[in-house]
């Protein structure tokens, strides 16, 4: 999470100045739902977002966490799509794109990866028939569009 947050800070110049703290917080917290103390449904995006609301964080931050990196596709695979959509509005914005970019260009050990390398790493780690691999196959076009939009916004502004 630290590397995703560091990358979010570096790409943060694409968001409005008042959005940088939100982007950075979402990057730090995007995978908080993996914590055993927070797990409820087993779907980290939803579990983390629900926990953030219980702890008094803003609904917008919780929604960014809930929907990070095409999470709606995974929610559908898990039978939780309706719950995710009902509880957390999906935001399509420069900020959400930047969060997805930071997450999907950072490997599990904090290394910089292309989104293609990141998707290949996920597929290798989970195997061809896993739920995670299935949802990424469906989500890849939407994910790549968010990455491309962020790259375009970063053009001329080296990280």
C-alpha positions as CSV (number, residue, x, y, z in Angstrom):
1,X,0.0,0.0,0.0
2,X,2.9,2.3,0.7
3,X,4.1,2.1,-2.9
4,X,0.6,2.7,-4.3
5,X,0.3,5.8,-2.0
6,X,3.7,7.1,-3.0
7,X,2.8,6.7,-6.7
8,X,-0.5,8.4,-6.1
9,X,1.3,11.4,-4.6
10,X,3.6,11.5,-7.7
11,X,0.6,11.4,-10.1
12,X,-1.4,13.7,-7.9
13,X,-0.6,16.8,-10.0
14,X,-3.3,15.6,-12.4
15,X,-6.0,16.2,-9.8
16,X,-7.2,19.5,-8.5
17,X,-5.1,20.6,-5.5
18,X,-8.0,20.1,-3.1
19,X,-8.2,16.5,-4.2
20,X,-4.7,15.4,-3.5
21,X,-5.2,14.5,0.1
22,X,-8.3,12.5,-0.8
23,X,-6.4,10.6,-3.6
24,X,-3.5,9.9,-1.2
25,X,-5.8,8.7,1.6
26,X,-7.6,6.4,-0.9
27,X,-4.3,5.0,-2.1
28,X,-3.2,4.3,1.5
29,X,-6.5,2.7,2.4
30,X,-7.5,1.0,-0.8
31,X,-6.6,-2.5,0.4
32,X,-7.5,-2.1,4.1
33,X,-10.4,-4.6,3.6
34,X,-7.8,-7.4,3.5
35,X,-7.1,-6.9,7.2
36,X,-8.4,-10.0,9.1
37,X,-9.9,-7.6,11.7
38,X,-12.1,-6.0,9.0
39,X,-13.1,-9.0,6.8
40,X,-16.9,-9.5,6.7
41,X,-17.9,-10.6,3.2
42,X,-14.4,-11.6,2.0
43,X,-14.5,-8.9,-0.7
44,X,-11.8,-6.5,0.4
45,X,-13.2,-3.4,-1.5
46,X,-16.6,-3.6,0.1
47,X,-15.3,-4.7,3.5
48,X,-12.8,-1.9,3.6
49,X,-15.3,0.8,2.5
50,X,-17.8,-0.3,5.1
51,X,-15.1,-0.2,7.8
52,X,-14.1,3.3,6.7
53,X,-17.7,4.5,7.1
54,X,-17.9,2.9,10.6
55,X,-14.7,4.7,11.6
56,X,-16.2,8.0,10.5
57,X,-14.3,8.6,7.3
58,X,-16.1,10.4,4.4
59,X,-18.5,8.6,2.2
60,X,-16.5,9.8,-0.8
61,X,-13.3,8.2,0.5
62,X,-15.2,5.0,1.2
63,X,-16.7,5.0,-2.3
64,X,-13.3,5.5,-3.9
65,X,-12.0,2.5,-1.9
66,X,-15.2,0.5,-2.6
67,X,-14.8,0.9,-6.4
68,X,-11.0,1.0,-6.9
69,X,-9.6,-0.7,-9.9
70,X,-12.8,-2.0,-11.4
71,X,-14.0,-3.5,-8.1
72,X,-17.6,-3.6,-9.5
73,X,-16.5,-6.5,-11.8
74,X,-15.2,-8.5,-8.8
75,X,-18.3,-7.7,-6.8
76,X,-20.5,-9.1,-9.6
77,X,-18.4,-12.3,-9.7
78,X,-18.9,-12.6,-5.9
79,X,-22.6,-12.0,-6.0
80,X,-22.1,-8.7,-4.2
81,X,-22.6,-6.3,-7.1
82,X,-26.0,-5.1,-6.0
83,X,-24.8,-4.5,-2.4
84,X,-21.7,-2.5,-3.7
85,X,-23.8,-0.4,-6.0
86,X,-26.5,0.3,-3.4
87,X,-24.1,1.3,-0.7
88,X,-21.4,3.2,-2.5
89,X,-21.8,5.4,-5.6
90,X,-19.3,4.7,-8.3
91,X,-17.3,7.8,-9.2
92,X,-15.8,8.4,-12.6
93,X,-13.4,11.2,-12.2
94,X,-9.8,12.3,-12.6
95,X,-9.2,11.3,-8.9
96,X,-10.6,7.8,-9.4
97,X,-8.6,7.3,-12.6
98,X,-5.4,8.4,-10.7
99,X,-6.2,5.9,-7.9
100,X,-6.7,3.1,-10.4
101,X,-3.5,4.1,-12.2
102,X,-1.4,4.0,-9.0
103,X,-2.8,0.6,-8.0
104,X,-2.6,-1.0,-11.4
105,X,1.0,0.1,-12.1
106,X,2.4,-1.1,-8.8
107,X,3.2,-4.7,-8.1
108,X,2.6,-6.6,-4.9
109,X,6.1,-6.0,-3.7
110,X,6.0,-2.3,-4.5
111,X,7.7,-2.5,-7.9
112,X,6.7,-0.3,-10.8
113,X,4.9,-2.3,-13.5
114,X,3.1,-1.6,-16.7
115,X,-0.6,-2.4,-16.4
116,X,0.0,-5.3,-18.8
117,X,2.7,-6.6,-16.5
118,X,0.4,-6.1,-13.4
119,X,-2.4,-8.1,-15.0
120,X,-0.1,-10.8,-16.1
121,X,1.3,-11.0,-12.5
122,X,-2.2,-11.3,-11.1
123,X,-3.2,-14.0,-13.6
124,X,0.0,-16.0,-12.8
125,X,-0.5,-15.6,-9.0
126,X,-4.2,-16.7,-9.1
127,X,-4.2,-19.1,-12.0
128,X,-6.4,-19.2,-15.1
129,X,-9.7,-20.3,-13.4
130,X,-9.7,-18.2,-10.3
131,X,-12.5,-15.7,-9.7
132,X,-9.9,-12.9,-9.6
133,X,-8.6,-13.9,-13.0
134,X,-12.1,-14.1,-14.4
135,X,-13.1,-10.7,-13.3
136,X,-9.9,-9.1,-14.6
137,X,-10.6,-10.5,-18.1
138,X,-13.9,-8.6,-18.0
139,X,-12.5,-5.5,-16.4
140,X,-9.4,-5.1,-18.5
141,X,-10.9,-2.7,-21.1
142,X,-12.3,-0.3,-18.5
143,X,-9.1,-0.5,-16.4
144,X,-6.9,0.2,-19.4
145,X,-9.1,3.2,-20.3
146,X,-8.6,4.7,-16.9
147,X,-4.8,4.1,-17.1
148,X,-4.7,5.7,-20.6
149,X,-6.7,8.8,-19.4
150,X,-4.2,9.3,-16.5
151,X,-1.2,8.8,-18.8
152,X,-2.6,11.4,-21.2
153,X,-3.1,13.8,-18.3
154,X,0.5,13.2,-17.2
155,X,1.9,13.8,-20.6
156,X,4.6,16.4,-20.4
157,X,4.7,16.1,-16.6
158,X,7.3,13.4,-15.8
159,X,6.9,11.6,-12.5
